[in-house]
Amino acid sequence: MTEGYPTKISNKSTAQEFLDGFDTFLFDCDGVLWLGKHLLPHVKETLSLLEKSGKQAIFVTNNSTKSRAAYCKKFASFGIEVTQDQIFSSSYSSAVYVRDFLKLKPGVDKVWICGEAGIAEELALMGYESIGGTDPRLDEQFDAEKSPFLVNGLDPAVRCVVAGLDSKINYHRLAISLQYLQKPEVHFIGTNVDSTYPQKGYIFPGAGSVINSLAYASGRQPIYCGKPNQNMLNTIVSSKNLQLSKSCMVGDRLNTDIRFGVEGGLGGTLLVLTGIETEDRALEENSDHPRPKYYAEKLGDVYEYLQ
């Protein structure tokens, strides 16, 4: 086997080697644990196996539409019990960036959101008032002479725009977001770079597609807070006191999940083929993305081969 060539988890010995090699497993969620509202095969059993083996499970998702509290409810709907401190989402990482790096002042500085409820909920937990986002007035057809966000003038307290996935994206939301981004003193944060995401056999536009529209219109590039940005890993490492060499990132995307693990210096990475990627892509050499240490048809294979 050539150096760096991915190992496929395809029998009991490779599954056991994978399990024994790490103390902590960082899991992406969409495309790894579930697809939309559908839990993937033997995910629950695999997570239970890890717990019984004394392993730590952390869930690292680029989905900014949900808060950590909402993610706990989603896990519970599948009969999986997790605590909020096991979950690190791009919405939470973006809020941490606003607080710890931009050092905006709660109760004074405001955030304009081009995105869904998860971002606003995480910002609110840190004391920040946000505007835009899920405001129903943004659902109305855009008219520059009638938009309440323009008629009364832009809010001078807005110091940052946070943009993420928004299934209700429309011209009104883009137009007002652009007004704030034309102010050089207003910071620009993108939750995550994912251009697409998988759901029920389809590929849909991701947060990166929304954010890139704003970046192109404004001529600005955002600071990204989700995978593969290392700000997110730094937050996890400090919170969980991770030993990098004994930690493994499990994901379904090479350019975000696997890059996150490789560039962050984690001991291993596992690519599952239940989301975006194919086996051919996982094995490609001289490509513009890192290769995983391991790959598998699905996460549940770890459990199945060890029975």
Salt bridges, closest charged atoms under 4 A:
ASP28 OD1 - LYS227 NZ 2.92
ASP85 OD2 - LYS240 NZ 3.52
ASP100 OD1 - ARG99 NE 2.70
GLU122 OE1 - ARG68 NH2 2.92
GLU129 OE2 - LYS110 NZ 3.75
ASP135 OD2 - ARG137 NH2 2.91
ASP139 OD2 - LYS168 NZ 3.68
ASP139 OD1 - ARG173 NH2 2.80
ASP155 OD2 - LYS110 NZ 2.76
ASP166 OD2 - ARG173 NE 3.26
ASP194 OD2 - ARG253 NE 3.62
ASP257 OD1 - LYS227 NZ 2.64
GLU263 OE2 - ARG259 NH1 3.20
GLU277 OE1 - ARG281 NE 2.91
GLU279 OE2 - LYS8 NZ 3.71
GLU284 OE1 - HIS289 NE2 3.33
GLU297 OE2 - LYS8 NZ 2.89
ASP301 OD1 - LYS298 NZ 2.63
GLU304 OE2 - HIS42 ND1 2.64
GLU304 OE2 - LYS298 NZ 3.31
